[in-house]
Amino acid sequence: QVQLVESGGGLVQPGGSLRLSCAGSGNENDLYIMGWDRQAPGKQRELVARITKPGITNYGDSVKGRFTISRDNAKNTIYLQMSSLKPEDTAVYYCYSENYYNGPAGWGQGTRVTVSS
């Protein structure tokens, strides 16, 4: 069973930066894809970014050009560098992983990001 542990959330001012980390453990096949979703109050959960083990990335439209996802395969850890943060980026950010063949494998407990002056 995969385990995902997030860190790095907090309060940041608009225009600021923040980096999230997610460390995965468990079956390596269940960590083929790792990524971040987020859910803001009263809104649906949306894709933020995801990355495959070989390094192929996808981003949600609302974060393209501002957020960068990266991965350290030796540590089974992904990072989300968030820049030019906006109040609308305020949400709980969830790390997740997917098995190459079987789809969703696990979720982290979530880390809160608040963008406010």
Secondary structure, DSSP 8 states (H G I E B T S, - for coil): --EEEEE--EEE-TT--EEEEEEEES-GGGGSEEEEEEE-TTS--EEEEEEETT--EEE-TTTTTTEEEEEETTTTEEEEEE-S--GGG-EEEEEEEEETTTEEEEE---EEEEE--
